[in-house]
Amino acid sequence: MSRFASEFFEQSPVLLYPLLALGLFFTVFLIVIIRVMRMKTSEVDEYARIPLEEESEVPHE
């Protein structure tokens, strides 16, 4: 990288935004993983049955 580009990127406050976005992504990702790992088996089974449950008959238009 040229000297001009490296000096620009060292002093640019805009580089903070991607780092904040990455930190936010990993925080949300870890929260979701922890929440899923702490779920009770009965709750997981309940969510697993959702696509298989019978829907009430709705007349088609």
N, C-alpha and C positions, 0 to 999 in steps of 0.2 A: 504494500500500500504506500502511496506517496506520502511525503512529509506533511503536505497540506491536508490531505484527507485524515491522517491520523490525528493531527492537531484539532481539526474540526470535530471529530467524533469524541475526543477526550473532553472537550469543553461544551458539548451539546447537551442541553437539559432534556431534549426530546428522547434521549436514550433511556430515560427513567420510565417512560410509558410501557415499553415492551417488558421491562423487568417487573414492573408492577402487575402487568397482565399475567405474566408467567407465575408470579407469586400467588395471585388470586386463583388462577387455574389449579395450581397444586394444592392450595388450601381447600378449595371446594372438592377436589378429587379425593383428598385424604378424608374429609368429613363424610363423603358418601361411602367410601370404603369402610371406614370405622362403623358407620351406621348399619351397613349391610352385614358386617361381621358380627355385630351384637344383636341381630334380629333373632327372635325365638323361632324354633323350627315350625311351630304351629302357624306363625305369621307367614313364614316362607311358603308353607303348604297352601295357605289361603290365597296368596298371590299367584301361586302356580296353577291353581284351579280356575282362575278368572277367565282365561280364553276358552275353557271347556264348558263353562256353565251355559245352560239353556237361556236364550233370550226370550223375553215375553214377545208374543206375536204382535207385530205392528203391521197394520194394513199398508200395503204399498200403494202409492198414488200413481 
